[in-house]
Amino acid sequence: MSSRNPSYFVGKPIESMQYMLRVLSQGDRRLLPVTPDGIFGQNTMAAVIAFQRAFGLPATGVVNQATWERLAEEYRREAVLQYQAEPLLILLNPRQVIQPGEVNQHVYLIQSVLQALSRTYGGLPQVGFTGIMDAPTVAAVRRFQGLSGLRTTGAVDKQTWQNLARQYTMAAGTGGVRR
């Protein structure tokens, strides 16, 4: 399923409503799919009536304020289930490097990724969750850097973080347990 930039729908209330109905219909068999074409025709009216019936609203086919608000509320709930999770973007300042011995909130994430990678691939030293670039974390980062063809500094710069994130995504996938 594709998602559209919300700004696409500015000034297009019918197409926006149709899009929300379509997304909801993919997760709820009581609803009718509708093509977001911007035309409030018979198919759109039938989809609105089905939505209103499913959610206990007067089944008029008219999108009044109550119908619109409920549609938007249900869409927000369903979109969380259907779309990708928001990416977790780590913001390092330009040229920022998390050095051995440093205390930094990002270190918890680094340690978590290293833990996951050590369970999937092996060969990485085990680390704890301290939020400190302590000796075990630095050793694991150095080992990871060596395996990734990076300079083995034990510090985490943007290049090391990018490689950690990429390897985590490949190793963890959906997060399910691999046997």
N, CA, C and O of each residue as an XYZ file, in Angstrom:
716
protein
N       0.839     -1.164      0.000
C       0.000      0.000      0.000
C       0.886      1.229      0.000
O       1.885      1.272      0.718
N       0.543      2.208     -0.779
C       1.369      3.404     -0.823
C       0.767      4.468      0.078
O      -0.441      4.510      0.310
N       1.636      5.315      0.570
C       1.145      6.430      1.366
C       1.463      7.704      0.604
O       2.449      7.768     -0.129
N       0.649      8.690      0.775
C       0.857      9.963      0.104
C       1.210     11.007      1.133
O       0.802     10.944      2.292
N       1.981     11.971      0.671
C       2.316     13.108      1.503
C       1.018     13.828      1.857
O       0.237     14.138      0.958
N       0.763     14.103      3.135
C      -0.502     14.744      3.516
C      -0.755     16.064      2.783
O      -1.911     16.424      2.560
N       0.294     16.788      2.406
C       0.083     18.058      1.720
C      -0.564     17.859      0.353
O      -1.131     18.801     -0.199
N      -0.488     16.650     -0.200
C      -1.130     16.356     -1.475
C      -2.632     16.596     -1.386
O      -3.249     17.011     -2.367
N      -3.227     16.341     -0.229
C      -4.678     16.411     -0.070
C      -5.195     17.791      0.326
O      -6.406     17.971      0.447
N      -4.320     18.763      0.529
C      -4.769     20.102      0.895
C      -5.642     20.638     -0.237
O      -5.231     20.658     -1.397
N      -6.833     21.066      0.112
C      -7.751     21.592     -0.887
C      -8.465     20.509     -1.679
O      -9.115     20.812     -2.679
N      -8.361     19.261     -1.258
C      -8.997     18.134     -1.948
C      -9.779     17.296     -0.940
O      -9.431     16.141     -0.696
N     -10.826     17.862     -0.357
C     -11.518     17.142      0.718
C     -12.165     15.838      0.265
O     -12.164     14.868      1.023
N     -12.715     15.781     -0.939
C     -13.376     14.547     -1.376
C     -12.335     13.458     -1.605
O     -12.518     12.320     -1.171
N     -11.248     13.801     -2.282
C     -10.202     12.807     -2.520
C      -9.564     12.360     -1.208
O      -9.226     11.188     -1.044
N      -9.404     13.287     -0.285
C      -8.858     12.960      1.030
C      -9.782     11.978      1.748
O      -9.321     10.985      2.311
N     -11.089     12.258      1.728
C     -12.067     11.386      2.369
C     -12.069     10.009      1.706
O     -12.140      8.990      2.393
N     -11.993      9.975      0.383
C     -11.963      8.702     -0.339
C     -10.714      7.897      0.005
O     -10.772      6.676      0.154
N      -9.608      8.578      0.127
C      -8.356      7.903      0.465
C      -8.463      7.273      1.857
O      -8.060      6.127      2.058
N      -9.006      8.026      2.811
C      -9.156      7.474      4.159
C     -10.099      6.270      4.148
O      -9.832      5.268      4.811
N     -11.189      6.364      3.404
C     -12.120      5.230      3.295
C     -11.433      4.022      2.683
O     -11.649      2.893      3.124
N     -10.608      4.253      1.670
C      -9.906      3.142      1.010
C      -8.955      2.458      1.987
O      -8.928      1.230      2.069
N      -8.181      3.239      2.721
C      -7.253      2.673      3.698
C      -8.025      1.876      4.741
O      -7.632      0.760      5.082
N      -9.114      2.435      5.249
C      -9.911      1.728      6.256
C     -10.505      0.436      5.701
O     -10.597     -0.557      6.422
N     -10.904      0.437      4.445
C     -11.515     -0.762      3.859
C     -10.523     -1.913      3.749
O     -10.928     -3.074      3.682
N      -9.239     -1.607      3.730
C      -8.239     -2.669      3.645
C      -8.105     -3.441      4.947
O      -7.604     -4.566      4.957
N      -8.551     -2.842      6.044
C      -8.454     -3.521      7.329
C      -9.801     -3.881      7.934
O      -9.855     -4.464      9.017
N     -10.892     -3.543      7.248
C     -12.220     -3.759      7.810
C     -13.167     -4.202      6.692
O     -13.517     -3.407      5.820
N     -13.574     -5.460      6.718
C     -14.405     -6.036      5.649
C     -15.812     -5.437      5.572
O     -16.509     -5.611      4.571
N     -16.225     -4.738      6.618
C     -17.545     -4.104      6.594
C     -17.580     -2.896      5.658
O     -18.651     -2.433      5.266
N     -16.409     -2.400      5.311
C     -16.313     -1.171      4.527
C     -16.079     -1.480      3.054
O     -15.576     -2.545      2.696
N     -16.452     -0.532      2.218
C     -16.307     -0.698      0.777
C     -15.108      0.107      0.284
O     -14.945      1.269      0.656
N     -14.261     -0.513     -0.558
C     -13.144      0.261     -1.112
C     -13.673      1.265     -2.140
O     -14.643      0.994     -2.847
N     -13.042      2.385     -2.207
C     -13.431      3.422     -3.153
C     -12.160      3.978     -3.782
O     -11.126      4.072     -3.121
N     -12.237      4.341     -5.037
C     -11.086      4.927     -5.733
C     -11.015      6.418     -5.425
O     -11.986      7.140     -5.652
N      -9.880      6.889     -4.911
C      -9.747      8.323     -4.615
C      -9.604      9.141     -5.908
O      -8.496      9.413     -6.368
N     -10.746      9.523     -6.476
C     -10.719     10.269     -7.738
C     -11.242     11.692     -7.595
O     -11.244     12.452     -8.563
N     -11.685     12.060     -6.392
C     -12.176     13.412     -6.169
C     -13.623     13.622     -6.590
O     -14.133     14.739     -6.508
N     -14.283     12.577     -7.033
C     -15.672     12.679     -7.479
C     -16.573     11.976     -6.466
O     -16.369     10.799     -6.169
N     -17.574     12.693     -5.932
C     -18.485     12.106     -4.964
C     -19.647     11.464     -5.719
O     -20.741     12.022     -5.808
N     -19.377     10.273     -6.259
C     -20.389      9.550     -7.022
C     -21.069      8.484     -6.180
O     -20.980      8.483     -4.953
N     -21.758      7.566     -6.878
C     -22.525      6.515     -6.185
C     -21.630      5.594     -5.366
O     -21.994      5.208     -4.256
N     -20.454      5.234     -5.904
C     -19.556      4.346     -5.158
C     -19.061      5.009     -3.877
O     -18.959      4.363     -2.834
N     -18.758      6.292     -3.961
C     -18.304      7.009     -2.767
C     -19.429      7.100     -1.752
O     -19.206      6.916     -0.555
N     -20.651      7.387     -2.228
C     -21.777      7.474     -1.306
C     -22.009      6.128     -0.623
O     -22.263      6.085      0.580
N     -21.924      5.027     -1.376
C     -22.103      3.695     -0.781
C     -21.012      3.421      0.254
O     -21.284      2.823      1.296
N     -19.786      3.851     -0.024
C     -18.682      3.654      0.930
C     -18.913      4.475      2.192
O     -18.629      4.009      3.295
N     -19.421      5.680      2.039
C     -19.713      6.538      3.202
C     -20.815      5.905      4.040
O     -20.712      5.849      5.265
N     -21.870      5.429      3.384
C     -22.974      4.791      4.120
C     -22.472      3.551      4.865
O     -22.831      3.337      6.023
N     -21.651      2.744      4.211
C     -21.096      1.555      4.874
C     -20.256      1.960      6.084
O     -20.321      1.312      7.129
N     -19.474      3.018      5.949
C     -18.673      3.510      7.065
C     -19.591      3.968      8.204
O     -19.382      3.609      9.363
N     -20.596      4.756      7.864
C     -21.494      5.271      8.898
C     -22.195      4.134      9.637
O     -22.325      4.181     10.861
N     -22.643      3.121      8.914
C     -23.300      1.974      9.558
C     -22.326      1.235     10.479
O     -22.666      0.881     11.607
N     -21.114      1.012      9.976
C     -20.114      0.251     10.733
C     -19.736      0.946     12.039
O     -19.374      0.289     13.015
N     -19.821      2.276     12.053
C     -19.367      3.010     13.230
C     -20.496      3.714     13.976
O     -20.267      4.670     14.717
N     -21.723      3.224     13.767
C     -22.857      3.680     14.561
C     -23.291      5.109     14.313
O     -23.837      5.753     15.209
N     -23.060      5.614     13.119
C     -23.484      6.973     12.767
C     -24.756      6.887     11.912
O     -25.009      5.849     11.302
N     -25.537      7.929     11.859
C     -26.706      7.907     10.968
C     -26.256      7.655      9.528
O     -25.410      8.379      9.002
N     -26.822      6.630      8.895
C     -26.400      6.215      7.547
C     -27.101      7.063      6.493
O     -28.053      6.621      5.849
N     -26.609      8.295      6.331
C     -27.214      9.244      5.399
C     -26.458      9.363      4.082
O     -27.025      9.785      3.074
N     -25.194      8.994      4.088
C     -24.361      9.196      2.901
C     -23.801     10.601      2.822
O     -23.041     10.920      1.908
N     -24.171     11.439      3.772
C     -23.674     12.818      3.835
C     -22.497     12.843      4.808
O     -22.582     12.321      5.920
N     -21.407     13.453      4.374
C     -20.235     13.552      5.248
C     -20.344     14.856      6.028
O     -19.836     15.896      5.607
N     -21.023     14.778      7.185
C     -21.143     15.935      8.063
C     -19.928     15.969      9.000
O     -19.012     15.155      8.870
N     -19.930     16.901      9.928
C     -18.788     17.054     10.844
C     -18.530     15.789     11.659
O     -17.381     15.381     11.828
N     -19.600     15.167     12.165
C     -19.432     13.959     12.984
C     -18.838     12.818     12.165
O     -17.964     12.095     12.645
N     -19.308     12.655     10.937
C     -18.764     11.600     10.075
C     -17.305     11.877      9.756
O     -16.470     10.974      9.819
N     -16.994     13.121      9.414
C     -15.615     13.474      9.064
C     -14.672     13.221     10.244
O     -13.604     12.632     10.076
N     -15.072     13.667     11.429
C     -14.215     13.491     12.608
C     -14.005     12.016     12.927
O     -12.893     11.607     13.259
N     -15.054     11.219     12.830
C     -14.921      9.783     13.102
C     -14.056      9.113     12.035
O     -13.244      8.243     12.350
N     -14.226      9.511     10.786
C     -13.420      8.977      9.689
C     -11.945      9.280      9.917
O     -11.090      8.405      9.776
N     -11.658     10.524     10.269
C     -10.264     10.909     10.519
C      -9.694     10.148     11.714
O      -8.545      9.709     11.678
N     -10.488      9.990     12.768
C     -10.045      9.254     13.964
C      -9.738      7.793     13.629
O      -8.690      7.270     14.009
N     -10.654      7.143     12.921
C     -10.444      5.743     12.553
C      -9.279      5.587     11.583
O      -8.529      4.614     11.663
N      -9.126      6.528     10.679
C      -8.002      6.497      9.736
C      -6.673      6.582     10.488
O      -5.749      5.820     10.204
N      -6.576      7.505     11.445
C      -5.326      7.632     12.211
C      -4.985      6.324     12.920
O      -3.822      5.920     12.952
N      -5.981      5.668     13.483
C      -5.743      4.375     14.154
C      -5.282      3.317     13.157
O      -4.312      2.604     13.411
N      -5.964      3.216     12.041
C      -5.645      2.187     11.044
C      -4.321      2.453     10.361
O      -3.584      1.516     10.055
N      -4.006      3.717     10.116
C      -2.751      4.049      9.443
C      -1.558      3.551     10.255
O      -0.562      3.107      9.685
N      -1.654      3.620     11.576
C      -0.569      3.115     12.422
C      -0.349      1.629     12.162
O       0.789      1.160     12.172
N      -1.423      0.890     11.931
C      -1.313     -0.550     11.699
C      -0.840     -0.888     10.286
O      -0.141     -1.882     10.088
N      -1.213     -0.074      9.314
C      -0.933     -0.413      7.926
C       0.378      0.154      7.394
O       0.999     -0.456      6.524
N       0.801      1.279      7.885
C       2.004      1.906      7.354
C       3.229      1.464      8.144
O       3.123      0.922      9.244
N       4.374      1.708      7.562
C       5.632      1.411      8.248
C       5.722      2.226      9.527
O       5.179      3.326      9.623
N       6.411      1.670     10.495
C       6.684      2.421     11.711
C       7.580      3.604     11.363
O       8.379      3.536     10.429
N       7.441      4.664     12.105
C       8.294      5.821     11.882
C       9.741      5.427     12.107
O      10.046      4.721     13.069
N      10.631      5.868     11.241
C      12.037      5.536     11.459
C      12.583      6.296     12.661
O      12.165      7.415     12.959
N      13.509      5.666     13.327
C      14.184      6.301     14.446
C      15.463      6.908     13.886
O      16.408      6.192     13.553
N      15.484      8.199     13.790
C      16.634      8.888     13.218
C      17.514      9.420     14.335
O      17.061     10.167     15.203
N      18.763      9.027     14.300
C      19.714      9.479     15.306
C      20.372     10.736     14.777
O      20.962     10.732     13.697
N      20.272     11.789     15.525
C      20.828     13.060     15.100
C      22.195     13.251     15.737
O      22.322     13.515     16.932
N      23.203     13.109     14.906
C      24.555     13.466     15.328
C      24.875     14.795     14.659
O      24.604     14.978     13.473
N      25.441     15.704     15.403
C      25.841     16.977     14.821
C      26.945     16.738     13.800
O      27.632     15.718     13.858
N      27.124     17.675     12.861
C      28.207     17.480     11.890
C      29.530     17.208     12.606
O      29.932     17.930     13.519
N      30.166     16.175     12.173
C      31.487     15.761     12.697
C      31.448     15.285     14.146
O      32.500     15.073     14.749
N      30.240     15.110     14.720
C      30.153     14.596     16.089
C      30.613     13.152     16.106
O      30.276     12.366     15.221
N      31.377     12.817     17.112
C      31.857     11.455     17.312
C      31.640     11.127     18.783
O      32.034     11.887     19.667
N      31.007      9.986     19.030
C      30.811      9.542     20.410
C      32.055      8.744     20.789
O      32.306      7.664     20.255
N      32.812      9.287     21.702
C      34.147      8.784     22.048
C      34.107      7.787     23.203
O      33.179      7.800     24.012
N      35.130      6.917     23.273
C      35.254      6.035     24.443
C      35.201      6.854     25.735
O      35.820      7.913     25.837
N      34.453      6.347     26.718
C      34.304      7.014     28.006
C      33.177      8.026     28.046
O      32.799      8.482     29.125
N      32.633      8.387     26.895
C      31.581      9.405     26.846
C      30.251      8.853     27.355
O      29.917      7.690     27.129
N      29.502      9.710     28.046
C      28.141      9.403     28.480
C      27.218     10.131     27.511
O      27.317     11.346     27.339
N      26.313      9.369     26.874
C      25.454      9.960     25.846
C      24.220      9.072     25.715
O      24.338      7.847     25.733
N      23.057      9.667     25.587
C      21.818      8.888     25.449
C      21.865      7.951     24.246
O      21.283      6.868     24.285
N      22.554      8.358     23.175
C      22.651      7.514     21.985
C      23.393      6.203     22.266
O      23.213      5.222     21.545
N      24.214      6.186     23.297
C      24.990      4.977     23.596
C      24.055      3.820     23.954
O      24.366      2.667     23.654
N      22.914      4.108     24.592
C      21.954      3.039     24.877
C      21.514      2.365     23.578
O      21.398      1.141     23.521
N      21.272      3.150     22.550
C      20.878      2.586     21.257
C      22.023      1.814     20.616
O      21.821      0.732     20.064
N      23.209      2.370     20.692
C      24.383      1.687     20.148
C      24.544      0.337     20.838
O      24.779     -0.676     20.179
N      24.419      0.322     22.155
C      24.549     -0.925     22.904
C      23.447     -1.913     22.548
O      23.692     -3.115     22.448
N      22.248     -1.411     22.359
C      21.141     -2.281     21.981
C      21.378     -2.903     20.605
O      21.152     -4.098     20.418
N      21.824     -2.110     19.659
C      22.109     -2.623     18.314
C      23.236     -3.651     18.378
O      23.155     -4.703     17.745
N      24.274     -3.352     19.134
C      25.388     -4.307     19.269
C      24.910     -5.616     19.890
O      25.345     -6.692     19.480
N      24.010     -5.530     20.885
C      23.446     -6.742     21.494
C      22.708     -7.570     20.445
O      22.912     -8.779     20.343
N      21.856     -6.916     19.674
C      21.086     -7.625     18.648
C      22.007     -8.246     17.606
O      21.799     -9.387     17.193
N      23.013     -7.510     17.182
C      23.938     -8.036     16.173
C      24.746     -9.201     16.724
O      25.030    -10.152     15.996
N      25.120     -9.142     17.995
C      25.905    -10.245     18.567
C      25.060    -11.512     18.654
O      25.591    -12.616     18.532
N      23.760    -11.368     18.861
C      22.882    -12.539     18.917
C      22.618    -13.116     17.528
O      22.428    -14.323     17.378
N      22.606    -12.262     16.528
C      22.322    -12.711     15.169
C      23.569    -13.256     14.492
O      23.535    -14.332     13.894
N      24.650    -12.531     14.581
C      25.859    -12.892     13.847
C      26.924    -13.559     14.694
O      27.734    -14.328     14.174
N      26.938    -13.283     15.972
C      28.023    -13.786     16.807
C      29.308    -13.035     16.492
O      29.344    -12.227     15.564
N      30.344    -13.294     17.246
C      31.632    -12.660     16.975
C      31.788    -11.266     17.539
O      32.867    -10.682     17.437
N      30.732    -10.710     18.135
C      30.850     -9.403     18.776
C      30.829     -9.612     20.279
O      30.037    -10.411     20.779
N      31.690     -8.903     21.014
C      31.650     -9.017     22.466
C      30.301     -8.560     23.009
O      29.675     -7.658     22.453
N      29.857     -9.184     24.094
C      28.608     -8.794     24.745
C      28.799     -7.459     25.444
O      29.858     -7.178     26.005
N      27.753     -6.642     25.399
C      27.799     -5.345     26.075
C      26.589     -5.231     26.988
O      25.573     -5.896     26.786
N      26.715     -4.384     27.986
C      25.585     -4.084     28.863
C      24.910     -2.805     28.390
O      25.304     -2.219     27.382
N      23.900     -2.383     29.120
C      23.171     -1.157     28.789
C      23.478     -0.112     29.851
O      22.770      0.005     30.851
N      24.538      0.639     29.617
C      25.006      1.589     30.615
C      24.853      3.042     30.183
O      24.827      3.938     31.026
N      24.751      3.284     28.869
C      24.730      4.654     28.369
C      26.107      5.283     28.359
O      26.261      6.480     28.116
N      27.114      4.447     28.632
C      28.506      4.918     28.669
C      29.295      4.136     27.628
O      29.136      2.921     27.507
N      30.131      4.818     26.889
C      31.028      4.129     25.950
C      32.143      3.483     26.783
O      33.302      3.898     26.748
N      31.739      2.451     27.532
C      32.657      1.753     28.429
C      33.530      0.769     27.634
O      33.371      0.628     26.421
N      34.444      0.097     28.327
C      35.398     -0.792     27.663
C      34.720     -1.900     26.849
O      35.130     -2.132     25.712
N      33.694     -2.602     27.378
C      33.046     -3.629     26.559
C      32.374     -3.054     25.299
O      32.407     -3.673     24.235
N      31.772     -1.876     25.428
C      31.126     -1.256     24.269
C      32.167     -0.850     23.239
O      31.980     -1.078     22.044
N      33.253     -0.255     23.688
C      34.323      0.149     22.771
C      34.899     -1.083     22.066
O      35.160     -1.041     20.863
N      35.097     -2.173     22.803
C      35.619     -3.405     22.193
C      34.657     -3.939     21.130
O      35.084     -4.376     20.061
N      33.357     -3.901     21.431
C      32.362     -4.372     20.461
C      32.319     -3.457     19.242
O      32.203     -3.933     18.113
N      32.412     -2.151     19.461
C      32.425     -1.207     18.338
C      33.658     -1.448     17.479
O      33.563     -1.469     16.252
N      34.818     -1.629     18.111
C      36.051     -1.900     17.339
C      35.901     -3.177     16.506
O      36.264     -3.202     15.330
N      35.376     -4.215     17.110
C      35.181     -5.482     16.390
C      34.218     -5.280     15.222
O      34.468     -5.760     14.116
N      33.122     -4.573     15.469
C      32.159     -4.291     14.413
C      32.811     -3.472     13.301
O      32.623     -3.769     12.121
N      33.565     -2.458     13.662
C      34.225     -1.632     12.657
C      35.171     -2.472     11.803
O      35.212     -2.321     10.582
N      35.930     -3.359     12.448
C      36.836     -4.224     11.697
C      36.089     -5.131     10.732
O      36.498     -5.293      9.582
N      34.992     -5.722     11.199
C      34.191     -6.598     10.339
C      33.540     -5.830      9.191
O      33.253     -6.403      8.139
N      33.308     -4.538      9.394
C      32.643     -3.708      8.384
C      33.617     -2.985      7.466
O      33.197     -2.250      6.571
N      34.909     -3.185      7.677
C      35.896     -2.519      6.834
C      36.080     -1.046      7.162
O      36.534     -0.271      6.320
N      35.730     -0.658      8.382
C      35.888      0.730      8.816
C      37.157      0.862      9.651
O      37.718     -0.132     10.113
N      37.600      2.106      9.836
C      38.733      2.327     10.743
C      38.310      1.887     12.139
O      37.212      2.214     12.589
N      39.175      1.148     12.822
C      38.839      0.581     14.134
C      39.248      1.544     15.248
O      40.281      1.369     15.895
N      38.420      2.556     15.454
C      38.696      3.576     16.460
C      38.008      3.297     17.791
O      38.455      3.773     18.834
N      36.920      2.525     17.758
C      36.134      2.310     18.961
C      35.175      3.450     19.242
O      34.366      3.367     20.165
N      35.258      4.513     18.455
C      34.346      5.653     18.579
C      33.244      5.498     17.528
O      33.440      4.840     16.507
N      32.100      6.101     17.783
C      30.980      6.010     16.837
C      30.779      7.365     16.171
O      30.337      8.336     16.784
N      31.127      7.384     14.882
C      30.871      8.556     14.057
C      29.697      8.228     13.143
O      29.100      7.158     13.266
N      29.360      9.129     12.235
C      28.202      8.900     11.366
C      28.388      7.665     10.492
O      27.432      6.928     10.252
N      29.605      7.435     10.016
C      29.835      6.271      9.160
C      29.624      4.975      9.946
O      29.004      4.038      9.442
N      30.136      4.918     11.170
C      29.932      3.729     12.001
C      28.452      3.567     12.322
O      27.916      2.461     12.255
N      27.781      4.689     12.675
C      26.353      4.587     12.984
C      25.570      4.091     11.784
O      24.695      3.237     11.931
N      25.867      4.611     10.588
C      25.157      4.175      9.384
C      25.322      2.668      9.183
O      24.360      1.977      8.846
N      26.521      2.165      9.385
C      26.769      0.731      9.226
C      26.057     -0.082     10.304
O      25.514     -1.148     10.014
N      26.052      0.406     11.538
C      25.317     -0.275     12.605
C      23.830     -0.349     12.263
O      23.213     -1.408     12.380
N      23.265      0.764     11.845
C      21.843      0.814     11.523
C      21.516     -0.108     10.353
O      20.520     -0.829     10.391
N      22.341     -0.089      9.325
C      22.099     -0.935      8.151
C      22.174     -2.414      8.531
O      21.319     -3.204      8.130
N      23.185     -2.784      9.296
C      23.329     -4.184      9.701
C      22.187     -4.609     10.621
O      21.695     -5.734     10.533
N      21.770     -3.701     11.506
C      20.648     -4.025     12.389
C      19.396     -4.306     11.569
O      18.696     -5.289     11.811
N      19.120     -3.446     10.603
C      17.929     -3.621      9.773
C      17.982     -4.959      9.040
O      16.975     -5.663      8.965
N      19.140     -5.312      8.503
C      19.257     -6.590      7.794
C      19.146     -7.767      8.763
O      18.531     -8.783      8.439
N      19.736     -7.633      9.941
C      19.747     -8.745     10.893
C      18.403     -8.923     11.585
O      17.926    -10.047     11.742
N      17.796     -7.826     11.995
C      16.577     -7.914     12.792
C      15.319     -8.024     11.943
O      14.329     -8.610     12.381
N      15.343     -7.476     10.748
C      14.148     -7.519      9.908
C      12.939     -6.996     10.645
O      12.897     -5.826     11.026
N      11.949     -7.856     10.849
C      10.724     -7.447     11.552
C      10.857     -7.574     13.055
O       9.930     -7.229     13.789
N      11.991     -8.061     13.525
C      12.193     -8.212     14.958
C      11.791     -9.577     15.491
O      11.932     -9.846     16.684
N      11.292    -10.439     14.614
C      10.899    -11.771     15.034
C      12.103    -12.615     15.401
O      13.222    -12.335     14.971
N      11.877    -13.634     16.186
C      12.951    -14.532     16.608
C      13.283    -15.473     15.462
O      12.408    -16.128     14.896
N      14.557    -15.523     15.135
C      15.005    -16.455     14.091
C      15.549    -17.705     14.742
O      16.253    -17.637     15.749
N      15.227    -18.823     14.175
C      15.699    -20.083     14.745
C      16.629    -20.777     13.792
O      17.132    -21.859     14.097
